[in-house]
Amino acid sequence: MMRHVPMMVCLAALAGAALAEPSEQDRARAAVLRGQFVPLEGILADAQRRQPGQVVEVELEGDEYEVEILRADGRVVELEYDARTGTLRGQELEDD
């Protein structure tokens, strides 16, 4: 039992650190519930209307949603939206 104590202490410390740091998803959800950010569903619908394809990544960077879409031609385009208003800030093709 005693030889497992150090491992249990490390696991408990890691679990506590993980619980203390809210995830990107938790932060976005809380901001939407407070009315600070627009819901992601509307952002994704607009992004796919502008750039048909498969959504491969979504990130929240500060007050900006970044949506990456894989188009039928194999290129990836990144669309950047203001998370507060839902306004498209820009879009660019990713480098190969």
N, C-alpha and C positions, 0 to 999 in steps of 0.2 A: 504494500500500500504506500509506504513512504517514498518509494522510487517513482511513483506516479504523481506525487504532490507537485513537483516543479512544472510538469506538463499541464496539470490542472490549473495552476496559477497563471501560466501563460495563456491558456485558452480562455480563462475568465477575463484576463486583461484585454485580449483581442476582442472578445464579445462586447465588453463594455465600450471600447473605442468605436466599434462598429455601430453600436446603438446611439452613441453621442453625436455622431456625424449624420445629419439627414441626407438621404440620397437625393440625386437630381430629380427623380420622379416625385419624391415626397415634397421637395421644395416647390416644384411646378404645381402639384396638386393643391398645396396650401395657398399659393398665389392665385390660382384660379378661383378657389373657394372664397378668398377675400376680395375678388373682383379686380385684382391687380393685373392679371394676365388673362388673355383670351384662351378658351379651351383649345387643346391641340387638334381635336377632330376637325375644326374649321380650317386650321392651318394646313393639315394634310390634304383635305379636299381641294383647297385652292392650289396647293403644290402639284397635285396629280392632274388637275385641270390644265395647268400651265405646261407641265412636263410629264406627259403620260409615261408610265413605267412602274417599276417596282421600288417602293421605299426600302432602302437598305440601311439607313441610319438616321436617327433623330437625336439631337442634342439640345440642351438648354445651356447657353453660354451667357451668363449675366442676365440681361433682359432681351436676349435674342434666341429664337428658335432657329436651328440649322437643320435643314432637311436634305438628305442626299437621296437622289433617285437614279436608278439604273435604267437607262432608256433602251428601247428596242435595238438601237444601233451599237449597243455595248458601252456607250460613254456614260459617265456618272456626272450629273449636274447637281450643284449645291445651291439651294435657295435659302436666303436669310430673311427672316421675318421679325418685325418688332413684336415682342411677346405681349406688350401692353395694348397695342392697337390692332395687331394682325396685319399690318401693312408690310408688303414685300419691300425689303430694303435693297435687295440685289440678288443676282444669280450668276453663277459662273461654272464653266466646265472644269472638272477636276483634271489635273495633269495625269498622263498615263504612267 
